[in-house]
């Protein structure tokens, strides 16, 4: 009886896993090859190996680009392609044909895009940039207890701002340490006194957007800015409140890629002593949180992509919406992420992170087969695509 129950449980687990696997979106690819091997068995294996290698190379190039593939070819070959069985769950060869001393055969392959992306992420190959990413903090310190503020890019009065400068340097050290673990380089403008190099025209209160952000990113060679504020206030129990907000921004398109917001209460005591003690307790974990979010965006390939608004006209059921997103994620390799932004009775809008040009993305979307349904173009712009369900 016990043996029967165990077998039943194993069979249930197997079929549940199989059903789950069948529901995964897989890329269908075909390969036709030839081999001059001496026996049919050797030829069949040779052509199947060719199919696995060629299809893997093609999809990886689509995901990371030709240049990045060429620079990391040895790593891709040893770590990814040689382990293709991890992301190619199914391969079906045709009948082997012999023409003289040459054997010919085609192979139909299914590729798990999710598993392949995971392997690329594990080897830090999915991001768009080979160089060490540079991050520039532009963080304001506002002390409402003593009526002071400090921004490293504005003229400095050390007699009034000394405490805030010290804490600003401490925050920079924490950010440098947190990001360095993930191979990012954080500029330390307070420690390096970089404010003295900022032209007068760019000594503004806020530099996180528009022309000011573009200038800072170019001037300091930093594609990512950390826009933030540390706000110091009186608490309700003769103590003090610290509010920290930091947002990592990809300057090229002004998009936020990571964000942390924290609020802390100090112990009672003198202002500078209580604030300094609490900051030293909490800054490291706060910086680590931001750094891990930026790393995730970098590994996902979201940094260096464009954001396109994609709208589907017509009524969509929940299964249709989920089916559409699954197809886009699995079939269009240049799409790094897709998420809903606005849902109404007769349309749904998505925000799409993509490395593809609008025209190329439009063509790929129109080619999708979503449970037997197709999409047709309504309009397209520089950063927007509008589609509708075809009849």
C-alpha positions in Angstrom: 0.0 0.0 0.0 2.8 2.4 1.0 4.7 1.6 -2.3 1.6 2.3 -4.3 1.1 5.7 -2.6 4.7 6.6 -3.3 4.4 5.7 -7.0 1.2 7.6 -7.3 2.8 10.7 -5.6 5.8 10.4 -8.0 3.6 10.1 -11.0 1.5 13.1 -9.9 4.7 15.2 -9.4 6.0 14.1 -12.8 2.9 15.0 -14.7 2.5 18.3 -12.7 6.0 19.2 -13.7 5.4 18.2 -17.3 2.3 20.3 -17.5 4.1 23.2 -16.0 6.9 22.8 -18.5 4.5 22.6 -21.4 3.0 25.9 -20.4 6.4 27.7 -20.6 6.8 29.9 -23.7 9.6 28.4 -25.8 11.3 29.8 -28.9 11.0 27.6 -32.0 14.1 27.5 -34.2 15.0 25.2 -37.1 18.4 24.3 -38.5 19.5 22.5 -41.7 23.0 21.0 -41.7 25.3 18.5 -43.3 28.1 16.3 -42.2 30.9 14.3 -43.8 31.1 11.9 -40.8 31.8 8.2 -41.7 28.7 6.7 -40.1 25.1 7.7 -39.9 25.2 7.7 -36.1 28.2 10.1 -36.1 26.6 12.3 -38.8 23.4 12.6 -36.8 25.2 13.6 -33.6 27.4 16.1 -35.6 24.4 17.8 -37.1 22.5 18.0 -33.8 25.6 19.5 -32.2 25.8 22.1 -35.1 22.1 22.9 -34.5 22.6 23.5 -30.8 25.7 25.6 -31.3 24.4 27.7 -34.2 20.9 28.4 -32.7 22.5 29.2 -29.3 24.9 31.7 -31.0 22.2 33.4 -33.0 19.9 34.0 -30.0 22.7 35.1 -27.7 23.8 37.6 -30.3 20.2 38.9 -30.4 20.2 39.3 -26.6 23.6 40.8 -26.0 24.6 42.2 -29.3 27.3 41.3 -31.9 30.1 43.3 -30.3 29.5 42.0 -26.8 29.3 38.5 -28.1 32.6 38.9 -30.0 34.4 40.3 -26.9 33.1 37.5 -24.7 33.1 34.6 -27.2 35.3 32.3 -25.1 33.2 32.9 -22.0 30.0 32.3 -24.0 31.3 29.1 -25.5 32.6 27.5 -22.3 29.9 28.7 -19.8 26.8 28.9 -22.0 26.9 27.0 -25.3 28.6 24.0 -23.8 25.7 23.8 -21.3 23.0 24.3 -23.9 21.0 21.4 -22.5 20.0 23.8 -19.6 18.0 26.0 -22.0 17.2 23.6 -24.9 14.7 21.2 -23.4 13.6 19.7 -26.8 15.3 18.8 -30.1 13.7 16.8 -32.9 15.8 15.6 -35.9 14.3 14.8 -39.3 15.2 11.7 -41.3 18.9 11.5 -42.2 19.5 11.7 -45.9 22.7 10.6 -47.7 24.0 12.2 -50.9 27.2 10.6 -51.9 29.6 10.9 -48.9 27.5 13.7 -47.3 24.7 13.3 -44.8 22.0 15.9 -44.5 19.4 16.5 -41.8 17.2 19.3 -40.3 16.6 19.8 -36.6 13.7 21.5 -34.9 14.7 23.0 -31.5 12.8 24.6 -28.7 14.8 27.1 -26.6 13.8 28.3 -23.1 14.5 32.1 -23.3 14.0 32.4 -19.6 16.6 29.8 -18.8 19.0 31.2 -21.3 18.6 34.7 -19.9 19.2 33.3 -16.4 22.5 31.8 -17.6 23.6 35.1 -19.2 22.7 37.0 -16.0 24.7 34.5 -13.9 27.8 35.3 -16.1 27.1 39.1 -16.1 26.6 39.1 -19.9 23.1 40.4 -20.3 23.8 44.1 -19.6 24.6 46.4 -22.5 27.9 47.9 -21.4 31.4 46.3 -21.1 32.9 49.1 -19.1 32.6 49.6 -15.3 29.5 51.7 -14.9 30.1 55.0 -13.2 27.6 56.4 -10.7 27.4 60.0 -9.6 25.6 61.0 -6.4 23.8 64.3 -6.4 22.3 64.2 -2.9 21.0 67.2 -1.0 21.3 67.5 2.8 18.6 69.6 4.4 18.9 70.3 8.2 15.6 71.8 9.3 16.6 71.7 13.0 19.4 74.3 12.6 18.3 75.8 9.3 21.2 74.6 7.1 21.6 72.8 3.8 24.4 71.3 1.8 24.8 70.4 -1.9 28.3 69.5 -3.0 27.8 71.3 -6.4 27.0 74.6 -4.8 29.4 77.0 -3.1 30.5 75.7 0.4 30.6 77.5 3.7 32.5 75.0 6.0 31.8 77.1 9.1 28.1 76.6 8.7 28.0 73.3 6.8 30.8 71.3 8.4 28.6 68.7 10.1 26.6 68.1 6.9 29.8 67.8 4.9 31.1 65.1 7.3 27.9 63.1 7.0 27.8 63.6 3.2 31.3 62.1 3.0 30.2 59.2 5.2 27.3 58.5 2.8 29.6 58.6 -0.2 31.9 56.0 1.4 28.9 53.7 2.1 27.7 54.1 -1.5 31.2 53.4 -2.9 31.5 50.3 -0.8 28.0 49.0 -1.7 28.3 49.5 -5.4 31.9 48.4 -5.6 30.8 44.9 -4.6 28.8 44.7 -7.9 31.6 46.2 -10.0 30.1 49.7 -10.2 32.3 52.8 -9.5 30.7 55.6 -7.4 32.3 59.0 -7.7 32.9 60.7 -4.4 32.3 64.4 -5.1 32.4 65.6 -1.5 35.6 63.9 -0.7 37.2 65.0 -4.0 35.8 68.6 -3.7 34.4 68.3 -7.2 32.0 71.2 -6.6 34.8 73.6 -7.3 34.8 72.4 -10.9 31.1 72.9 -11.6 30.4 76.0 -13.9 28.3 78.7 -12.3 25.5 78.1 -14.9 25.0 74.6 -13.5 25.0 75.5 -9.8 21.3 74.9 -9.4 19.2 73.5 -6.6 18.3 70.3 -8.5 20.3 68.5 -11.2 18.5 65.3 -11.6 16.6 66.1 -14.8 16.9 67.9 -18.1 20.0 69.7 -19.4 21.6 69.9 -15.9 21.5 66.1 -15.5 22.9 65.7 -19.1 25.7 68.1 -18.3 26.7 66.3 -15.0 26.5 62.9 -16.7 28.7 64.0 -19.5 31.1 66.1 -17.4 31.8 63.4 -14.9 31.3 60.5 -17.4 28.6 59.0 -15.3 25.6 57.4 -17.1 23.8 56.9 -13.8 23.0 59.6 -11.2 21.8 59.1 -7.7 19.3 61.8 -7.1 18.5 62.0 -3.4 17.8 64.0 -0.2 18.6 63.5 3.4 16.2 65.5 5.5 16.8 66.1 9.2 13.9 67.2 11.4 12.9 67.3 15.1 11.1 64.2 16.4 8.2 64.0 18.8 10.1 62.7 21.8 13.0 65.1 22.2 14.8 63.2 19.5 15.3 63.7 15.7 13.9 62.2 12.5 16.0 61.3 9.5 14.4 60.8 6.1 16.5 59.3 3.3 15.4 59.1 -0.3 17.7 58.1 -3.1 16.7 57.3 -6.7 19.1 55.9 -9.3 18.4 57.6 -12.7 19.5 56.5 -16.2 20.4 59.9 -17.6 20.0 59.0 -21.3 16.3 58.8 -21.0 15.6 60.2 -17.5 14.2 56.9 -16.2 14.4 55.8 -12.6 15.9 52.3 -12.3 16.1 52.0 -8.6 14.7 53.7 -5.5 15.0 53.6 -1.7 13.1 55.6 0.9 13.8 55.2 4.6 12.7 57.0 7.8 14.4 56.7 11.1 14.1 58.0 14.6 17.2 58.8 16.6 17.6 58.4 20.3 17.2 61.5 22.5 20.4 63.6 22.9 22.3 66.4 21.3 21.4 66.9 17.6 24.8 66.1 15.9 25.6 63.2 18.2 22.2 61.5 17.9 22.0 62.0 14.1 25.6 60.8 13.5 25.0 57.7 15.6 21.8 56.7 13.8 23.2 57.3 10.3 26.2 55.0 11.1 23.6 52.3 12.1 21.5 52.5 9.0 23.5 54.0 6.0 25.2 50.7 5.0 22.0 48.7 4.6 20.3 51.6 2.8 23.2 51.9 0.3 23.3 48.1 -0.2 19.5 48.1 -1.0 20.0 50.7 -3.7 23.1 49.0 -5.1 21.3 45.6 -5.4 18.4 47.2 -7.3 20.7 48.9 -9.7 22.6 45.6 -10.2 19.4 43.8 -11.0 18.4 46.4 -13.6 21.9 46.1 -15.1 21.8 42.3 -15.3 18.3 42.4 -16.7 19.7 44.6 -19.5 17.4 47.5 -18.6 20.2 50.0 -18.5 20.9 51.2 -22.0 17.5 50.5 -23.3 14.7 52.8 -24.4 11.3 53.0 -22.9 8.4 52.7 -25.4 4.7 53.1 -24.6 2.8 50.3 -26.2 -1.0 50.5 -26.4 -3.4 47.7 -27.5 -6.8 49.0 -28.7 -9.8 46.8 -28.2 -11.2 44.8 -25.3 -8.8 42.4 -23.8 -9.6 39.6 -21.4 -7.2 38.8 -18.6 -6.0 35.6 -20.3 -5.4 37.6 -23.5 -3.4 40.2 -21.6 -1.3 37.6 -19.8 -0.8 35.6 -23.1 0.3 38.8 -24.8 2.9 39.6 -22.2 4.2 36.1 -22.1 4.7 36.0 -25.9 6.5 39.4 -25.9 8.8 38.3 -23.1 9.6 34.9 -24.6 9.6 35.6 -28.3 11.1 39.1 -28.7 14.6 38.9 -27.4 15.2 42.7 -27.5 12.5 43.3 -24.9 14.0 43.4 -21.5 10.8 44.1 -19.5 7.1 44.9 -20.1 4.6 46.1 -17.5 1.1 47.5 -17.5 0.6 51.2 -17.0 -3.0 52.0 -17.8 -6.0 49.7 -18.2 -9.4 50.9 -19.5 -12.5 49.3 -20.9 -11.3 49.5 -24.5 -7.5 49.6 -24.3 -4.4 48.7 -22.3 -1.1 50.5 -22.2 2.3 49.0 -21.4 5.7 50.4 -20.7 8.3 48.4 -22.6 12.1 48.4 -22.0 13.7 47.5 -25.3 17.0 47.8 -27.2 15.1 47.6 -30.5 14.2 50.5 -32.7 10.5 51.3 -32.8 10.1 50.1 -36.4 11.8 46.8 -35.7 9.8 46.3 -32.5 6.6 47.0 -34.5 7.5 44.3 -37.1 8.2 41.7 -34.4 4.9 42.5 -32.6 2.9 42.1 -35.8 4.5 38.7 -36.4 3.5 37.3 -33.0 0.9 34.5 -32.9 -1.0 34.9 -29.6 -3.2 31.9 -29.2 -4.2 32.1 -32.9 -4.7 35.9 -32.9 -2.7 38.6 -34.5 -2.0 42.3 -34.0 -2.1 45.0 -36.6 -0.6 48.5 -36.6 -2.7 51.6 -35.8 0.2 54.1 -35.5 3.8 54.5 -34.4 5.9 57.4 -33.2 9.4 58.0 -31.9 8.6 56.4 -28.5 5.1 55.0 -28.9 3.4 52.1 -30.7 -0.4 51.6 -31.0 -1.8 48.2 -32.1 -5.2 46.6 -32.3 -6.4 43.0 -32.3 -6.8 42.0 -35.9 -10.1 40.5 -37.0 
